[in-house]
């Protein structure tokens, strides 16, 4: 028996709220994410366009290339 998994529908408002929450949490710890590419990847992940694993992979590759 196979179970079909439907992708969750995430609204743009929910994505903006999640981004704001992450920004606030980082700010409380004294950090900020200013890299536009990483912020774009996070937005893609939060909206369901890419998986968590793909987000981590792409961010790691991006950081490695920047060093």
C-alpha positions in Angstrom: 0.0 0.0 0.0 1.4 3.4 -1.0 0.6 6.6 0.7 0.6 9.8 -1.3 2.1 12.8 0.4 0.8 16.1 -0.8 3.2 19.1 -0.5 2.2 21.5 2.1 0.9 24.8 0.8 2.8 27.7 2.3 1.5 31.2 1.9 3.9 34.1 1.1 2.8 35.7 4.4 3.8 32.6 6.3 7.2 32.6 4.6 7.8 36.3 5.5 6.8 35.6 9.1 9.2 32.7 9.3 12.0 34.8 7.7 11.3 37.6 10.3 11.4 35.0 13.1 14.7 33.7 11.9 16.1 37.2 11.6 15.0 38.1 15.1 16.4 34.9 16.6 19.7 35.5 14.9 19.7 39.2 16.0 19.2 38.2 19.6 22.3 36.0 19.3 24.2 38.9 17.8 24.2 37.5 14.2 22.8 38.5 10.8 22.5 36.8 7.5 23.3 39.4 4.8 24.2 37.1 1.9 21.4 37.5 -0.6 21.9 34.1 -2.1 21.6 32.3 1.3 18.5 34.4 2.1 17.0 33.4 -1.2 17.8 29.7 -0.6 16.1 30.0 2.9 13.0 31.5 1.3 12.9 28.7 -1.2 13.2 26.1 1.5 10.5 27.8 3.7 8.1 28.0 0.7 8.7 24.3 -0.1 10.5 24.9 -3.4 13.5 23.0 -2.2 13.9 20.5 0.6 15.7 21.1 3.9 18.5 18.7 2.7 18.9 20.6 -0.5 19.0 23.9 1.4 21.8 22.7 3.6 23.7 21.3 0.6 23.4 24.4 -1.4 24.3 26.7 1.5 27.4 24.6 2.3 28.5 24.6 -1.3 28.0 28.4 -1.5 30.0 29.0 1.7 32.8 26.7 0.6 33.1 28.6 -2.8 33.2 31.9 -1.0 36.2 31.0 1.2 
